[in-house]
Amino acid sequence: MYNTRLPSYNFVHVDTDKNAEDIGLYVKEHTEFLVLDSVNIENEDCENLWVELKLNQRKYAVGVVINTLLLILNTLLLKLYMWRL
């Protein structure tokens, strides 16, 4: 998994068993958070990560969802395009 270091942020990610990149998000340092392992979109074409953020005494659920099928298709199309050049 490739990630860029951002000052004052933590990179939270989950490893995947699928044919795609791992998925992650950045959380501001000193922000209370919990990875919600129990929340998951049960779809073989999607990668997803859910966290609970605690901000100003309130809790928020935040999710990142990537359609891996589209990601793979876009990668193949880019390779085909580059091959033609």
N, C-alpha and C positions, 0 to 999 in steps of 0.2 A: 504494500500500500504506500503510495506516494502522498506525502502531505507537506505543506509549507508551514514553517514555524511562524506564528504570529505572536508578537510580544503581548504579554498579559492575557493570553488565551490558552486553554487546554484543549488538545485534540482528543475527542472521544470517538471510538470506532468499534465496530464489531467485525470479526473475521467471518467470511462466508465460505461455504463449501461449493458454491456454484462457479460457473465459468465466467465470472465477472470480478471486477475489482471489489475490494472491501468498501464499506460505506461508513461515513463519519460526519461529524460536525464539530464546530468550535464553540466552547463555552467560556465566557469571561472568567478569569481567575477570581477566586473567592465567592463565586456563585455556587450555592448549594444545588446539587443535582443528583439524580438517581437514574441509572439506566433501567428502563422498564422492560425486562426480559419477558414478562408475561404478555406484553402487547406485541402482536406480530401479524402482518398480513400474510395469510397462508396462500401464497400464489407463487408458483415456481418461476414466473417471469419477473418477479419483483424482489428487490433487496430493500430492507427497511430497518430503521433504527429509531427508537422512541426513548425520550428522556423526560423526566419530570424536573422542572426548574422551580426553585423557590425564590421569588423576588418580592420584596416588600411585604412579607408575611402571607403572600398568596402563592399557590401552586399552579403551574401551567404545564400541560403536556405538549411537547414539541416533537414532531416526527420528520424524518427525511425518507423519501421513497424514490427509488430509481427503478425504472422498467428496464431490466437487463436485456430483454429481447430487443428493444429499440437501440440500446447501447451497442450490442453486438452487431446489429444490422448497420448502424451508422459507421462502425469501425470497418466492416467489410466494404461498404460503399466508398469510404475514404481510401482504402487500399486499392480498390479497383480504379478509382480516379487517378491515384498516384501512379499506378501501373501504366495507364494510358499516356502519361506525360513523357 
